Amino acid sequence: MDRHNNCTNTKAIIEYISRHHGSPDLLLQGLEEHLKGVNSPLEFLCDPHNWVSSEVCRIMYANARKISGNPKAAYLIGFESVTHQSLGYIQHILLKALGGPKAALSRAKNLNEKFNRNKQVELVRLAKDEAIVRLHWDDSLELNRDFCMMNQGIYSALATLWGVPPARVQETRCQFRGDEYCEMHLEWQNPSLSFRVRHLLARRRRLLAETLAEMERDKLLLERKHGEVQALNANLQAKIDQLLSIQQASTAILTQLNLKELLPSVLDLFRKAICYNRAMIMLRDEQENCLRFVDGVGVSEEEMIPLLGYEVPLDRTQNLLARVASSGLPFICNDVEKLRLNPNNLIIRNYRISSMVVLPLMARGKVIGILAADQHESKRNGADAPELDRDYLGVFANQLALAIENAKMYQNLRDSILGTMKALALALEAKDPYTAGHSERVRQMATRLATRLGMDEELIQHVANGCILHDIGKIGINREILNKPGGLAENEMDVVRQHPRLGHAIVVPLALNPAVSSIVRLHHERYDGTGYPDGLSGEEIPEAVRVVAICDAFDAMTSDRPYRKSLRKSEAMERLEQAAGSQFDPRMVAEFLAMGREEGFDDMGRPMYRPGENHRFRVVKRDAMEAGA
C-alpha cells in the first residue's frame, strides 16, 4: 500500500489523545494488518522519519472521534499540533524564522509536499492579514473530512506562533461534500513590524536551543535506527544463508544419490546454517524397531567412534530421540541442563551438550528417522542462543527426508537391475556350463584392476555390472557351436562374433549406464583397431572396456574350454604381455601384471608370475582374444 502521510500527522493524533484521554492504545484498533510486523506500533507512529498510508490516518481519526466523543476531534488535533509543538522541529524552525503568518502561508505549499502526498495546496490570495487557500485532495485515496478539518486547525493555530490570537477560518467549499476542492478563507491579526522584530530577537536563543535539542534527539534516533538496521541486516543475512543452504541441499539431492557422499555435505550445510557445532542423522530400522546412527559431522574421527553402531529402541519413551521419532514433533532446547536428561546416556556423557535441536524426518506421512544438531559446552549460548526459524528447520528436514527416500529408491532400483543381470548370467551358464563362474571371476579381477588404476567408485561399479553381463549375447548362439570341441569354421566364428551385438540388444531395454552397455558391446575390440564389432582402437575404446578385455582374456585362457585345456596362469600372463600394444592397452597390461605379482590370483593369494621364470606354452588353436570369445 502507498504511504502518503508522514508520521508527524499520526504523532499529533497520539499526543492529543494522550493529553486529554490517557492511554492512546485504543487508537490502534483496526490497524493490526497495517502494522503487522512492527514491534512497537505507537513508537513507530510517533517517528517523523516514518510514513504511513492514508488509510492508517483515516482509522486513527475515527478512533480519536470515538475516544473523545467529539466529532471535531480532527480540528483540535491539528490546532494543538501547532500550539503544543507536535509538528516537528523543522516546521517550527521554518515557521518561527519567518516574519509572520503571511510569510508562513507563502511557504505552505512547499511544507505540505515535504510531509504530505495526499493533496496539492493552492494559494489563491495572500494579503498581510488574510488569505484564500485551496486543498486539492487525491481522488484515488480513501479520504474524508477529518483530513480537511485537521488542516483547518493547523491554519487557525499558525498565527499563535507569533503571539497573536488564532486565525479565523471559514470553509466556503468542501471536496468531501461534492465540490471540486476544499477552499478556506483565513483572517488573522497581523503583528506590527516592531512586534515581529522584538518577537524574533526574543525567540532567537530559544530557537537555537530547540534546534540543538532536536538535532541531538535526531542523532540518538539515527544511532538507534542504525543499530536496528544492522540487526535487520544480520537477520536478513541469516535468512539468505538458510535459503542458500536449502538451495544447495536441493542441488545435492538432485545430483547425488549415494547416501555415503550425500549425507555429510547436507549435514554440514545444516549445522552451519543454524550456527551449531555438530549434526547427525539416525534412521529407523523397522525390523529392529529402533533408531540407528548413520552419519555425523562436526566431530573428529576419534569422537565419532562411540556413535558407530549406536541404537535407540523406539519403545524407550524416556529417550528424547525416540520420542521425536515416535511423535513426529520437533524439539528445540537452548539449555539442555534444565532437561535433567540421563547423565549415563552415551550422547549426554560423551559430548557435553548445551543446546540442541531434534527434527523428525518425514517421508510419505511417516517418520523415517531424526535429524539432530547441538552446541557443546565450550561454545555455550544459553539464553543468548539465536532463535531458530522453525519453518526453515521443517523445510530442511523434509528436503533431507526426500533425499534419503530417493537414495533408497535408487538403491532398490539398482538392486533390482543387478538381480536381473545376475539372472541373465545364470541363464547363460545353464546353457554353456564351460562359462560357469567366468563372469564372476572376470568381475573380481576387473574391479581390482580398476581400483589400482584409480577409477572412481561409480565407474568401478559399472565395470562390475558390465562384467556380469559381458557375454550375455551368447544366449543367442547355438549350443552346438558354443560347446564344439576343436577349432571353429570361419562361418561358425562369424556367428560367435555376433554375441557382443546380441548382448547389447538384450541390455539396451534395461536402460543401464552407458559404461555397462559399452562393456557388453565392445569387450572384443582390440587396441590396434582389428577387433569387433565396431573396429575401435586406442583411446576410442572406453577405459572400462579396456580393463574388462584384459581380465576376460586372462580368465578365458586359464579356464577349460571344449576345444582345449586351460593354460597355467603364468603362461596366460606371458601371453598378455606379448599382446600389449596390439590387442590390449599396454599401460593396463603392465598394471595387471603388477597386480599378479603383488596380489596373486589363486585361492591362497600367492603370486602367479615372476620375472625370470621359465615358461612352457601349450599350442592352442585360438589366440587370447578368440579364447575369450
C-alpha positions, 0 to 999 in steps of 0.5 A: 500500500502507498504511504502518503502521510508522514508520521508527524500527522499520526504523532499529533493524533497520539499526543492529543489523545494522550493529553486529554484521554490517557492511554492512546492504545485504543487508537490502534484498533483496526490497524493490526494488518497495517502494522503487522510486523512492527514491534512497537506500533505507537513508537513507530507512529510517533517517528517523523522519519516514518510514513504511513498510508492514508488509510492508517490516518483515516482509522486513527481519526475515527478512533480519536472521534470515538475516544473523545466523543467529539466529532471535531476531534480532527480540528483540535488535533491539528490546532494543538499540533501547532500550539503544543509543538507536535509538528516537528522541529523543522516546521517550527524552525521554518515557521518561527524564522519567518516574519509572520503568518503571511510569510508562513502561508507563502511557504505552505505549499512547499511544507505540505509536499515535504510531509504530505502526498495526499493533496496539492495546496493552492494559494489563491490570495495572500494579503498581510492579514488574510488569505484564500487557500485551496486543498486539492485532495487525491481522488484515488485515496480513501479520504474524508473530512477529518483530513480537511478539518485537521488542516483547518486547525493547523491554519487557525493555530499558525498565527499563535506562533507569533503571539497573536490570537488564532486565525479565523477560518471559514470553509466556503467549499468542501471536496468531501461534500461534492465540490471540486476542492476544499477552499478556506478563507483565513483572517488573522491579526497581523503583528506590527513590524516592531512586534515581529522584530522584538518577537524574533530577537526574543525567540532567537536563543530559544530557537537555537536551543530547540534546534540543538535539542532536536538535532541531538534527539535526531542523532540518538534516533539515527544511532538507534535506527542504525543499530536496528538496521544492522540487526535487520541486516544480520537477520536478513543475512541469516535468512539468505544463508538458510535459503542458500543452504536449502538451495544447495541441499536441493542441488545435492539431492538432485545430483547425488544419490549415494547416501555415503557422499550425500549425507555429510555435505547436507549435514554440514550445510545444516549445522552451519546454517543454524550456527551449531557445532555438530549434526547427525542423522539416525534412521529407523530400522523397522525390523529392529524397531529402533533408531540407528546412527548413520552419519555425523559431522562436526566431530573428529574421527576419534569422537565419532567412534562411540556413535558407530553402531549406536541404537535407540529402541523406539519403545524407550519413551524416556529417550528424547530421540525416540520420542521425536521419532515416535511423535513426529514433533520437533524439539528445540532446547537452548539449555539442555541442563534444565532437561535433567536428561540421563547423565549415563546416556552415551550422547549426554556423557560423551559430548557435553551438550548445551543446546540442541535441536531434534527434527523428525524426518518425514517421508510419505506421512511417516517418520523415517528417522531424526535429524539432530544438531547441538552446541557443546559446552565450550561454545555455550549460548544459553539464553543468548542462543539465536532463535531458530526459524522453525519453518526453515528447520521443517523445510530442511528436514523434509528436503533431507527426508526426500533425499534419503527416500530417493537414495533408497529408491535408487538403491532398490532400483539398482538392486533390482537391475543387478538381480536381473543381470545376475539372472541373465548370467545364470541363464547363460551358464545353464546353457554353456556350463564351460562359462560357469563362474567366468563372469564372476571371476572376470568381475573380481579381477576387473574391479581390482584392476580398476581400483589400482588404476584409480577409477572412481567408485561409480565407474568401478561399479559399472565395470562390475555390472558390465562384467556380469553381463559381458557375454550375455549375447551368447544366449543367442548362439547355438549350443552346438557351436558354443560347446564344439570341441576343436577349432571353429569354421570361419562361418561358425566364428562369424556367428560367435562374433555376433554375441557382443551385438546380441548382448547389447540388444538384450541390455539396451531395454534395461536402460543401464549406464552407458559404461555397462552397455559399452562393456557388453558391446565392445569387450572384443575390440582390440587396441590396434583397431582389428577387433569387433564389432565396431573396429575401435582402437586406442583411446576410442575404446572406453577405459572400462572396456579396456580393463574388462578385455584384459581380465576376460582374456586372462580368465578365458585362457586359464579356464577349460574350454571344449576345444582345449585345456586351460593354460597355467596362469603364468603362461596366460600372463606371458601371453598378455604381455606379448599382446600389449600394444596390439590387442590390449592397452599396454599401460593396463597390461603392465598394471595387471601384471603388477597386480599378479605379482603383488596380489596373486590370483589363486585361492591362497593369494600367492603370486602367479608370475615372476620375472625370470621364470621359465615358461612352457606354452601349450599350442592352442588353436585360438589366440587370447582374444578368440579364447575369450570369445 
